């Protein structure tokens, strides 16, 4: 699977940080488009993946890059309202270093090329940003460059599977004329029309 050489994750990381800042305490137990995650779990997952992909960019391989996703339930860090934005900023900063995109690294217990890891990080931020926005009723407009990278990555993965599947479950059919975000969300195995229970 090929990818672009570099991508600035800063704009998308900032969008996710702003979404997290807009989550009221009373919404932490709400459901999300990820059936196994409540909002608190999703925020914990964002913190964990920010740490993992920061260290993957730095080639600082260790416990943070060795744990497969889904093997443990995410834990929302204490002081997450300051911790999560810090981790997101550090993630973006680490991927601004050209060396992050070269050679091999590890994330989620998987060894992969640095440039692919960077695109995976962008995809995680785009898709989970959508998850968080939908779960908490916030508007969402992802960074265009990150969105295009996420769509290309998920489309290539789906074509590689060749059976309608994708990296994160069976792709949800979305019309070709639908907005790029809807098509990207569909490729991730999510229904782009998902809304939080009790909302219209």
N, C-alpha and C positions, 0 to 999 in steps of 0.2 A: 504494500500500500504506500503510495507516494504522498508527499505533502509539500507545502511551501517551505522555504528555507527558514524564515523567521516570521514572527507575528508579535506585535505588541499586545500583551494581555492586560495592560494597565487599564484601558477604557472599560473593558468588560468586568474586570475585578472591581473597579469603582462602582459600576452599576449594581453588582451583587452586594457590595458593602452598603449601598444606599437602600436596597431592598431590605436587607437585614435590619438596618436601623429603623425601618418603618414597621417592624413587626411588634405589635403590642403584646404585653405579657399574657393577656387573656387568650391569645391565639396560639400559644405554644403547643397546646394539646390537639389542635385541629388536624384533620386529615390533609394529605397532600396527594398529588397525582402519582406518587410512588406508594403503592398500596401498603408496603411494610413500614413506611415512615410517617410519623406525625411531624409537625413543623419543628419541634425540638430536635428530633432525630435528623431531619434534613439540615438544620443549622449545624449540628454536630458533625455530620458528614462533610459539609462544606469546610468546616475547620480542619477536619482530618485530611481531606484531599488537598487543601491549600498547603498544609505542612508537608505532605508527601511529595507533591509536585514541586514545591520549593526546593526540597532536598534532592529530588531527581534532577532538577536543573543544575544544582551545584555539584552533582555527582557525589553527594554525601550519603552514600548508601548505608542503610542500617535499619533499625526497627520501623521507622516511619515509612520506608519504601518497600518493606518486605511483607506487609500484611495484605492479603487479598481482600478486595472490597466485598462486603457482605459476610465476612467471616466472623465479625463481631458487631454488636449493635453500637451505632455511634453514640458517643457521650458528649453532651453539650458542655464545653469548658466553663468553669466558674469565671465570672467576669467576661462572658462571651461578647458583650456589647463593645468592649475595647479590644478583646483578643482576636475576634474574627476579622475586623478591619485591618488589624496589624498583620495577621497572617496573609490576607489577600494582597496587601501591599507588598509584603516580602516575596510572595509568589510572583507577582508581576515584575518586581525588580530583578529577581533571579533569572527570569526568562528574557530580560533585556541584555544579558551578557551573551555575546555571540557564541561563546564556548558551550553554552547550554544546549545549542542546537546541533552539536557535532558529537561524533562517537556514539557510544552506547551508555544507557543508564538503566534504572529500574524504577518501576512504580507498581504498586499493587502486587508485588511479588513476581512481576513479569519483566524480563530483560527486553528492552526495545531500543531502537535508534533514538537519539536525542530529538531529532526533528519530529518524529512521530509522537513522542511523549509530550512535546509542546502543543501539538494539535489536539491530543487527547485532553490535555489540561484546558484548552480553550473550549472544547466540546462540553466538558464537565461544567464549566462556568455558564455556558449558554443554556444548556438543558436544565440544570438545577436552578439557574436564575428564573427560568420560566416556571419551574415547579413552585418555587417560593412565592413568586408573584401571584400565580393562580390560587395557591392555598390561602393567601392572606389578602386577596382582593386588591392588589396593587397593579398599576399600569406597568407594562414592560416593553421596552424597545431595546433589544440587545445591540451591542456594538456591531456595525455592519461587517467589518473585517472578520471578527470572531464568528459571526453568524455564517458567513460564506464558508469559512474554514470548517465549521462544524457540519454544515450541510454536505460539503464535499467528502468529508471523512466518513460520515454515516452512510452516504450514498455508495461510496466505494465498498464499505463493509457489507452493505446489503447486496450489492452486485456480486461480491465475492461469495456470499452465502448461496445465492442463486435459488433460494426456495421461499423468498418472501420474508425471511428472517432478518435479523440485525443483531448488533452487538448486545442490545438490551431487551430483546424479546421481539416477537413478531411485529413487523412494521404495520402501522395503521394506514390504510389507503387514504390518500389525500389527493384531490384533483390537481392536475399539473398547473392550473391557473391560480391555485391558492397562493397566498403570500408565502414568501420563502420561510418565514418562521414556522408557519403551520406545517409546511412540507418537512422541515427539519425535525420538528416535534414528532410528526408521524413516523419518520424514520427511526426515531428513538424508541418506538413502541408505545407512544402515548397518544391519547386522543386530544387533538388540539382544541376541541370544544369542551374539555373537562372544566367543570366549575366546582368550587367548594360546596359541600352540602349546605343547604339553607340559603344559597345565593342563586340569583337568576343570571 
